Amino acid sequence: GLQGAAAAAAADGLGASSADLESLVTLAAKQAAKEEELAAARAQVQQLESEVADLEKELALRAEMEAALKDTLRELERRATRQDTGGRQVDMEYLKNLVLQLYTTGEAEALLPVFATLLVFGPSDMQRCKQGLEKLNAGETPMPAAAAAVDITGSLFTGWSSWLGGGSEQQGAAGDATTAKPQDPGKPAGAAGGWLS
């Protein structure tokens, strides 16, 4: 008897827990399905975010290319304007007077807009000129490499001048000035004092 009652009580307990187990299994299956849906949605969001990032990069690249193409187009238009006078002629006398005024008065800042209009400067040309003027005003050399090249060229011209006999004095070995040798009547004019003497 006692065992039978315990078995009946156990069977009643198992029946209740079997229904609960079925309910839990159903809930777990629903939860797993929702988690799968959520994981799929997250993967789709991640893929879409990656596509958006790629599209934003492409858009930025296209904007950069567009800006570069516009700059190139403007530069080509300026070049065409400089080359094709279209009936208008650059008055060389006017240009000469501007250059003379620049060198004699030092009014580079005041003359920059005039040169920019006449020579069809672009924004980068104007910026380079303004930076050079700032360096000059600060007592710096705007383009040291170019200045060094001019110094070398100047010394070459001085050497050519002395080779051609253009100078009236020559530098001696110790750096002292000596008078030029009189020209030999048998030598061509200008050969005195050069390496042919």
VMD Tcl script that draws the C-alpha trace (Angstrom):
set ca {
  {0.00 0.00 0.00}
  {2.50 2.54 1.00}
  {4.55 2.11 -2.13}
  {1.47 2.31 -4.35}
  {0.45 5.62 -2.77}
  {3.91 7.01 -3.24}
  {3.92 5.85 -6.86}
  {0.52 7.47 -7.47}
  {1.73 10.71 -5.89}
  {4.87 10.56 -7.98}
  {2.83 9.95 -11.13}
  {0.67 12.99 -10.32}
  {3.84 15.06 -9.83}
  {5.33 13.80 -13.10}
  {2.18 14.63 -15.02}
  {2.28 18.23 -13.88}
  {5.93 18.58 -14.63}
  {5.53 16.95 -18.05}
  {3.08 19.71 -19.10}
  {5.43 22.32 -17.72}
  {8.29 20.73 -19.64}
  {6.32 20.84 -22.88}
  {5.54 24.50 -22.26}
  {9.20 25.24 -21.51}
  {10.31 23.41 -24.66}
  {7.84 25.42 -26.73}
  {9.01 28.68 -25.16}
  {12.65 27.71 -25.69}
  {11.98 26.95 -29.35}
  {10.25 30.30 -29.79}
  {13.14 32.05 -28.00}
  {15.69 30.26 -30.23}
  {13.75 31.29 -33.34}
  {13.66 34.91 -32.15}
  {17.39 34.82 -31.41}
  {18.06 33.45 -34.90}
  {15.92 36.24 -36.38}
  {17.77 38.80 -34.25}
  {21.19 37.40 -35.32}
  {20.10 37.49 -38.98}
  {18.88 41.09 -38.56}
  {22.14 42.10 -36.88}
  {24.16 40.51 -39.71}
  {22.00 42.35 -42.25}
  {22.49 45.66 -40.38}
  {26.25 45.06 -40.28}
  {26.29 44.31 -44.01}
  {24.25 47.44 -44.74}
  {26.55 49.57 -42.56}
  {29.55 48.18 -44.45}
  {27.88 49.02 -47.77}
  {27.08 52.54 -46.52}
  {30.73 53.04 -45.44}
  {31.92 51.84 -48.87}
  {29.46 54.17 -50.62}
  {30.57 57.11 -48.44}
  {34.21 56.40 -49.35}
  {33.30 56.22 -53.03}
  {31.30 59.45 -52.76}
  {34.21 61.23 -51.07}
  {36.58 59.92 -53.76}
  {34.24 61.11 -56.50}
  {33.94 64.54 -54.88}
  {37.74 64.74 -54.68}
  {38.05 63.69 -58.32}
  {35.40 66.24 -59.32}
  {37.29 69.01 -57.54}
  {40.56 67.96 -59.19}
  {38.89 67.85 -62.61}
  {37.37 71.29 -62.06}
  {40.79 72.68 -61.09}
  {42.34 71.08 -64.16}
  {39.58 72.48 -66.37}
  {40.07 75.98 -64.94}
  {43.83 75.73 -65.47}
  {43.31 74.60 -69.07}
  {40.91 77.50 -69.62}
  {43.53 79.92 -68.22}
  {46.19 78.42 -70.48}
  {43.90 78.72 -73.48}
  {43.20 82.33 -72.54}
  {46.94 83.04 -72.31}
  {47.66 81.34 -75.64}
  {44.65 82.53 -77.63}
  {44.74 86.29 -77.62}
  {41.44 86.29 -79.54}
  {42.12 89.57 -81.25}
  {43.47 91.24 -78.14}
  {47.18 91.75 -78.00}
  {49.21 92.00 -74.87}
  {50.78 95.39 -75.03}
  {54.44 94.56 -74.53}
  {55.21 98.19 -73.78}
  {52.64 98.07 -70.95}
  {54.11 94.81 -69.64}
  {57.62 96.25 -69.84}
  {56.53 99.34 -67.87}
  {54.90 97.13 -65.24}
  {58.08 95.11 -64.81}
  {60.15 98.27 -64.61}
  {57.77 99.72 -62.03}
  {57.99 96.50 -60.03}
  {61.78 96.56 -59.97}
  {62.21 100.28 -59.47}
  {59.53 100.90 -56.86}
  {59.27 97.51 -55.16}
  {55.46 97.73 -55.24}
  {55.05 93.99 -55.68}
  {51.90 93.71 -53.57}
  {50.19 96.57 -55.40}
  {51.19 95.21 -58.82}
  {50.30 91.57 -58.11}
  {46.61 91.92 -59.11}
  {47.64 93.66 -62.35}
  {50.10 90.88 -63.24}
  {47.52 88.27 -62.20}
  {44.94 89.72 -64.58}
  {47.37 90.25 -67.43}
  {48.96 86.81 -67.16}
  {45.74 85.00 -66.12}
  {46.99 83.67 -62.77}
  {45.07 80.90 -61.07}
  {44.39 80.71 -57.32}
  {47.48 78.55 -56.73}
  {49.63 81.05 -58.67}
  {48.29 83.90 -56.53}
  {48.92 81.89 -53.36}
  {52.51 81.16 -54.38}
  {53.12 84.85 -55.15}
  {51.63 85.96 -51.83}
  {53.75 83.42 -49.92}
  {56.86 84.61 -51.76}
  {56.04 88.23 -50.92}
  {55.54 87.33 -47.26}
  {58.95 85.65 -47.20}
  {60.57 88.63 -48.93}
  {58.96 91.04 -46.47}
  {60.26 88.87 -43.61}
  {63.77 89.06 -45.08}
  {63.83 85.41 -46.18}
  {64.69 83.96 -49.57}
  {61.40 82.69 -51.05}
  {62.96 79.88 -53.09}
  {66.47 79.10 -51.79}
  {67.15 76.47 -54.49}
  {66.25 78.92 -57.24}
  {68.37 81.63 -55.63}
  {71.31 79.21 -55.49}
  {70.79 78.40 -59.17}
  {70.81 82.11 -59.99}
  {74.01 82.54 -57.98}
  {75.63 79.68 -59.92}
  {74.39 81.09 -63.22}
  {75.67 84.52 -62.23}
  {79.11 83.11 -61.50}
  {79.04 81.27 -64.83}
  {78.22 84.51 -66.63}
  {81.02 86.23 -64.76}
  {83.35 83.44 -65.87}
  {82.17 83.79 -69.48}
  {82.57 87.52 -69.26}
  {86.16 87.19 -68.11}
  {86.79 84.44 -70.66}
  {85.51 86.69 -73.39}
  {87.68 89.50 -72.06}
  {84.70 91.51 -70.86}
  {86.23 92.48 -67.53}
  {88.92 95.08 -67.04}
  {90.24 93.32 -63.95}
  {91.07 89.72 -63.14}
  {91.28 88.07 -59.79}
  {94.79 86.93 -58.93}
  {95.54 83.72 -57.06}
  {95.47 85.54 -53.73}
  {92.23 87.32 -54.65}
  {93.86 90.70 -55.33}
  {92.82 92.72 -58.38}
  {95.43 93.01 -61.09}
  {95.12 94.81 -64.34}
  {94.33 92.86 -67.48}
  {97.11 91.97 -69.88}
  {97.30 94.09 -72.98}
  {95.81 92.33 -75.95}
  {98.14 90.66 -78.39}
  {97.42 91.96 -81.89}
  {97.55 88.37 -83.22}
  {94.71 87.17 -81.00}
  {91.04 87.65 -81.77}
  {89.26 90.46 -79.97}
  {88.05 89.41 -76.55}
  {90.57 86.61 -76.10}
  {92.81 88.61 -73.76}
  {92.56 87.53 -70.15}
  {90.68 84.30 -70.97}
  {91.92 80.74 -71.00}
  {93.21 81.22 -74.56}
  {95.85 83.75 -73.44}
}
mol new
graphics top color blue
foreach p $ca { graphics top sphere $p radius 0.5 }
foreach p [lrange $ca 0 end-1] q [lrange $ca 1 end] { graphics top cylinder $p $q radius 0.2 }
display resetview
